[in-house]
Amino acid sequence: VESKQGKEHKIRRMLRTKTKASSVIRGNVLRVVLTGGPCSGKSSALSYLQKNVPGPIYCLPEVATLMNNSGLKFCPDVSYDQYLSHQLAICQLQLALEDNMTQVASSRHEDTSILLCDRGIIDNKGYMTSEQWTDVLKTMDQTEASLLNNYAGVIHMDTAAKGALEFYKSGDTVDDSGNKVSRSESSIEAVALDDVMWNVWQNHPYQFRVVNNNNNKTKDPFQAKLKETMRALEAIRSKSSE
């Protein structure tokens, strides 16, 4: 039986391995980002992937939603410094959660596990000016390239406002899993934001796009979208094992 002193030494050793380059502690855990515009089906996809993809999969919830549901909702009429503080907090919390979940998953000595992130840290770039994003990177002592390197791949799911408009939901509503979400974007704004989310990740070498397919030949378009998301995840895992 391991002594208390031995356990404390192991914990201290694990903490020392955490450097500013998160990829150093990634170990045998693949971090994959699930992103997209508002109302794209990410929550359903997370559940679907956990049930249907072989091997251990862990899910990191969307950090901005965690803060919103805690009462720290974004307020539009704030100063530059206040807005920057809000975005910086989201980025720092995102990085901390990713690092710690990766550390725990890796410590379980599973052959290969996947950490699915409901949005990654680069998503936050889409909600800031270039000046604000630069300030966040400087404060965190990071570069965009180092943050991109934290992820094995990125799966972008198009918003329902693109090609499945009848399923787009806005305002204070619930997602496909019954979780409370707040979407202020109109369908037109959702399309624009979807494009922004695609563009901020374009420097990642393994970026996949999953579109809405509502043609008459598809009996269940959303199930087809989920299956396409799973194929993208399998492609990322296959590429990472080469």
N, C-alpha and C positions, 0 to 999 in steps of 0.2 A: 504494500500500500504506500502510495507516494505521500511523503510528509508535507505538512503545511509549508515548511520552509522551501521544500523543493517546488511546490506549486507556485509560490510567490516568485521564485527565481525564474521559472518558466514564463510566467506572465510578464515579468520585467524584460526578459529576452525577446518575447514576441513584440512588445511595445517598442523596443529599440529598432526593430526592423522596419517600422513605419517611417518612411522618408517622404519628402514632398512629391516624389515621383511614385504615384500610386501603383503603377504597373510593376514595381519591384516586388510587391507583396501579393501579386495576382496569383502566383503559384499555379495550381491546376484548375483554376476557376476562370471560365470564359465570361467576360462581361459583355452583354449584348443590349443595345438600346432599342426600345420600342417607342417610336415617336410618330408625329403626324399632326395634322390640324385638329381643331376641336371636333368632337363627336366622330372619331374615326374608328372606334371599336377596339381601342387598346385594352380596356378592362376585360372584355370578352376574350380577346386574344391571349391575354396573360393566363386566364383560367383554362382556356382550350389547350395552350401549349403545356401547361403543367400536367394536364391529364393525358395528353397524347404523345408527347415527345419522350422517348426512353431516357432513363438516367435521371439523376437528381437535378431539380430546377428550383431555384429560389427567386422570389419576386420582391423587388424594391419598389414601394409605392411612390407616386408622384409627390415630390417634396413640396412644391408650391401649393398643392391641394392640402397637404398635411398642415401647412401654416394657415391656409384660409379656413380650414375646418376647426382650427384652434382659436379662431377669432382674430388672427393677424391678417386680415384681408388687405389687399392692395388698395390704397387710397390715391386717386388720380391727382388731387390738388396738394401736392407735397413739393418741398424744395428738392433741388438736385441732390444734396447730401442725404436727405431722408430717403429718396428713391434709391440712391446708390447703396445705402445701408440695408434696405430691404432686399435688394437683389444680391448683395454680397452675402447676407445671411442665408439665402436660399442656396447659393453656390457652396458655401462652407459646409452647410448641413448635408447637402447632396454628397460632397466629397467624403465627409466623415462617415456617413451611412454606407456608402459604397465600400470604403476601405474596411470598415469593421465587419460588414456582412461577408466580404471576400475573405477576411482573416478567419472568421468562424467556419465558413464553408471549406476553406482549404485545410483547416486543422482536423477535419473529419476524415482525411485521407481517402476520399473517394477518388475513383479513377479520373473521371472528368465530371465536373459539375458546372452548371450554367447559372449566372446571376442575370436575370432579366430586369432591366431598369425601365420603369415607366417614366420615360424621358431621361435624358442624360444631361450632364452639366452644360454642354454646348447649346442645348435648347434655350437656355437663359439669354444667350447672345441675341436671340431674335426679339427679345423684349427690351433691348437697350440700344442706345446710340453707340456708334463706334468709340466715342470718347469714354462713355460709361463702361463699356466692355474692357477697354484698355486699362481703366482705373481698377476694375475688379481683378484683372489678371495681375497687375502690379501689386495690389494689396495682398493677394493670395500667393505671391511669388511663384507664379505659374506662367507658362506660355500656352497658346492655343494648341500647338503641336503636341505638347506633353499631355494635355487633357484628352485630345483625340486618341492618343496612344493607349489610353486606359481601356479602350473598348475593342473587342475583337470584330464587331460589326454593328451596323445600324440598319434597322428595318423601319421604313417610313410607311405608315398606313394613311392613305388619303382620307380627308374628311368626307363625311356623308354628303356635305354640300356640293361635292364634285361627283355627279353621276348617281346620287341616291338621295336627292334633296328631300323626298318625302319622309326620310328617317332622321333628318337633322333636328336636334332639340337644343334650345337655348334658354337662358334665364336660370333661375334656381330650379334645378331638376335633379334627376338621378341618372347614373350611367347604366350600362347594360347589366352590371352586377348589383344594382340597387344602392350604390354608394352616392352620397350627396355630392353634387358638383355645381359649380356656378359658371355659366357661360354667358358672357356679355356680348359676344360677337354675333352679328347678323350672319345670314348665310353668305352674303357677299364678302363680309369681313373674314369669315372662316376660310373662304377660298384663298384670300390674300395671305392670311396667316399660315395656311398650309404650304404655300409657296415659299414663305420665309423659312419655315422649319426645314423644308427640303434643302434650301440654299445654304443654311448655316452649317449643315453637315457635309457639304459637297467635297470637302478636303479629306474626308475619310475614304480609304481605298476600298472598303467593302460596305457600300451603301445600296440597299435594296428598296425598291418602291412597290407597294401593293396597292393596286387601284380597285375601284368599285366596278364590278362587272354585272350590269343589269340587262344584258341582252336576253332575248326570249329563249335562248338555248339553255340557259342556266336555271335549273329548278329552284335552287336556294342560293342566291347571289352572295349572301353574307357568309354562309358556310364555305362557299368557294373562296371567299376572301380570307377566311381563317386558315384554310388548307394551304393557300398560297403563302401566308405568313409562316406556317410551319415549314414549308419547303425552303423559304429564305433562311430560317434558323438552321436547318440541316445543312444548307450550303455553307453558312458561316462556320459551323462546327467542323465540317469536312475540310474546309480550307485551313482552319487553325491546326488541324492534326497533321498536315503535310510536313 
